[in-house]
Amino acid sequence: MEYRIIKSPSKGALDIILRRKSSALEINVENCDAVGLVQGRLIDMVCAADIAEKAAGVVVADIRGQCPQHLIMIAVFGDTAAVETAIQEIKYKLNDEKVKPYARSQSN
């Protein structure tokens, strides 16, 4: 997975993201101090969206793209602290889940 946070996104950056937003979810960008972008496999992005919304007061939207590797992207909208918290929680929980089975097999 790849992660990026845009703090104080420019109008142009927000326009690009909002034009590519595929969900019907209405997002008030005036209240968004930051946008977190996460790209990865569909299964990971669904879990990442769930983790982000549970971790902090953010809104998550699916972003359309044209990727031959079948990767998708989500955008995490909110204030800077909430977006940073959400992205850190995604990194921690999704990487932790991938490590646990390996760690268990090594300890047996």
C-alpha atoms as one frame of an Amber mdcrd trajectory, in Angstrom:
protein
   0.000   0.000   0.000   1.008   3.571  -0.557   0.074   6.490   1.690   0.204
  10.254   1.280  -1.202  13.134   3.310  -1.872  16.512   1.740  -2.059  19.206
   4.400  -3.955  22.346   3.397  -4.736  20.952  -0.069  -4.884  23.460  -2.906
  -8.116  24.108  -4.750  -6.670  22.341  -7.809  -5.753  19.215  -5.843  -9.202
  19.093  -4.252 -10.849  19.565  -7.654  -8.909  16.593  -9.080  -9.866  14.377
  -6.149 -13.520  15.405  -6.155 -13.860  14.903  -9.934 -12.562  11.352  -9.533
 -14.704  10.558  -6.456 -16.946   7.647  -7.359 -19.143   7.450  -4.282 -22.348
   9.453  -3.922 -21.136  10.668  -0.535 -21.310  14.450  -0.233 -18.139  15.942
   1.184 -17.882  19.515   2.451 -14.294  20.325   1.470 -14.410  23.641   3.312
 -14.123  21.690   6.576 -11.182  19.586   5.365  -7.771  20.761   6.491  -6.124
  17.648   5.055  -6.670  14.758   2.675  -5.077  11.363   3.168  -4.658   9.184
   0.095  -4.265   5.430   0.397  -3.799   3.120  -2.580  -3.878  -0.651  -2.562
  -5.900  -3.783  -3.238  -9.678  -3.607  -2.946  -9.827  -5.840   0.130  -7.292
  -3.656   1.918  -9.047  -0.422   0.911 -12.413  -1.580   2.276 -10.731  -2.466
   5.571  -8.745   0.800   5.511 -11.934   2.840   5.071 -13.511   1.074   8.041
 -10.416   1.565  10.199 -10.132   5.257   9.286 -13.739   6.105  10.060 -13.620
   4.261  13.384 -10.280   5.795  14.405 -11.037   9.471  13.877 -13.670  11.952
  12.773 -13.000  11.582   9.056 -15.006  10.945   5.911 -13.743   8.370   3.400
 -14.485   8.283  -0.331 -13.528   5.885  -3.112 -11.474   7.542  -5.856 -11.751
   6.257  -9.437  -8.610   5.485 -11.323  -7.297   3.533 -14.250  -4.752   1.117
 -12.917  -3.817  -2.054 -14.797  -2.691  -3.637 -11.508  -6.279  -3.362 -10.160
  -5.270  -1.068  -7.325  -7.812   1.379  -6.013  -7.507   4.526  -3.950  -9.452
   6.025  -1.090  -9.359   9.620   0.106  -9.641  10.384   3.810 -11.029  13.884
   4.440 -10.900  15.750   7.751  -8.880  18.033   9.948  -5.134  17.456   9.927
  -4.936  15.628  13.263  -7.845  13.324  12.408  -6.422  12.451   8.976  -2.983
  11.764  10.460  -4.544   9.569  13.164  -6.621   7.671  10.598  -3.632   7.029
   8.302  -1.437   5.904  11.219  -4.169   3.530  12.404  -4.528   2.078   8.891
  -0.766   1.526   8.663  -0.645  -0.057  12.114  -3.658  -2.336  11.817  -3.209
  -3.539   8.240   0.511  -4.128   8.643  -0.100  -5.777  12.033  -2.592  -8.226
  10.504  -0.094  -9.208   7.819   2.668  -9.760  10.389   0.676 -11.809  12.935
   0.318 -15.075  10.964   4.025 -15.055  10.167   4.949 -14.289  13.767   2.758
 -17.140  15.009   4.326 -19.640  12.621   7.800 -18.607  13.802   6.954 -19.054
  17.477   5.608 -22.616  17.066
